[in-house]
Amino acid sequence: MTVIMKCGHAANAYENNDPNKPCCVICAGIDSGYNVVMTTPDLSKRKARCGYYGARIDYTCECTKCKGNKKCQCEEPSSTELAFFEYRPDQPFDMFYCGCCGWN
């Protein structure tokens, strides 16, 4: 299981390629918590929505929930395995990215 950093994101890299030093490349340089591991919360009762949930999609998304829709509809059980997962304890939903706007 991937750990969650103090910035809220699931660890998505290692500092200096050291597997004992997980970090968040999204927040490196802008959030001091990018390399501070927090206790991973119980995510079993939480849901995560794509950051574009409800937004118009101009890209042909390949995920099963958006495919053919004009708006992103992706909502999944919260998991550190979701792309760009961000734990948001003060919000009703955590956040991730489903790929609805492409991966480039």
C-alpha positions in Angstrom: 0.0 0.0 0.0 1.3 3.4 -0.9 1.7 5.9 1.9 0.0 9.3 2.1 2.2 12.4 2.4 1.4 15.3 4.7 0.5 17.3 1.5 -2.4 14.9 1.1 -1.2 13.1 -2.0 -0.3 9.4 -2.2 3.4 9.1 -2.5 4.3 9.0 -6.2 8.1 9.1 -6.2 11.1 8.5 -4.0 13.5 11.3 -3.0 16.9 10.7 -4.6 15.7 7.3 -5.8 15.8 6.0 -2.2 12.8 3.6 -1.6 12.9 4.5 2.1 12.1 8.2 1.3 8.7 8.4 -0.4 7.7 11.9 -1.6 5.2 13.8 -3.8 6.5 15.3 -7.0 3.3 17.3 -7.4 4.0 19.3 -4.3 7.8 19.3 -4.3 8.9 22.9 -3.9 5.4 24.3 -3.1 4.3 22.3 0.0 6.7 21.5 2.9 4.8 18.3 3.5 5.8 16.8 0.1 8.3 14.4 1.9 6.6 14.0 5.3 4.8 10.7 5.7 1.5 10.9 7.6 -0.3 8.0 9.1 -2.3 6.5 6.3 -6.0 6.9 7.2 -8.7 4.3 6.9 -10.1 4.9 3.4 -12.5 2.0 3.4 -15.6 4.2 3.8 -14.5 7.1 1.6 -15.1 7.8 -2.1 -12.9 9.8 -4.5 -14.0 11.8 -7.5 -12.0 12.8 -10.5 -10.9 16.4 -10.3 -12.9 17.0 -13.5 -16.1 15.4 -12.1 -19.1 17.1 -13.7 -16.9 19.1 -16.1 -17.3 19.0 -19.9 -15.0 16.5 -21.6 -13.6 17.5 -24.9 -11.2 14.5 -25.0 -12.2 11.0 -25.9 -11.8 9.3 -22.5 -11.2 5.6 -22.4 -12.4 5.0 -18.8 -15.6 3.1 -18.6 -17.6 5.8 -16.7 -16.7 8.7 -19.0 -16.7 7.0 -22.4 -19.4 8.4 -24.5 -20.4 11.1 -22.0 -20.0 14.8 -22.4 -19.2 15.2 -18.6 -16.8 13.3 -16.4 -18.7 10.9 -14.1 -15.8 9.1 -12.4 -16.3 8.2 -8.7 -14.3 5.4 -7.2 -13.7 4.0 -3.7 -10.8 6.0 -2.3 -7.4 4.3 -2.8 -3.8 5.3 -2.8 -3.6 3.3 -6.1 -5.7 5.8 -8.0 -3.8 8.1 -10.2 -2.7 11.4 -8.5 -4.8 10.4 -5.4 -5.3 13.2 -2.9 -6.7 12.6 0.6 -9.1 15.4 1.5 -10.3 14.8 5.0 -12.2 18.1 5.3 -14.1 17.4 2.0 -16.9 15.0 1.3 -14.8 13.3 -1.5 -11.1 12.6 -2.0 -9.7 13.4 -5.4 -7.9 11.6 -8.2 -7.5 11.8 -12.0 -9.3 9.3 -14.3 -7.6 10.3 -17.5 -10.7 12.1 -19.0 -8.6 14.9 -20.4 -5.7 12.7 -21.6 -2.4 11.6 -20.2 0.0 13.9 -22.1 
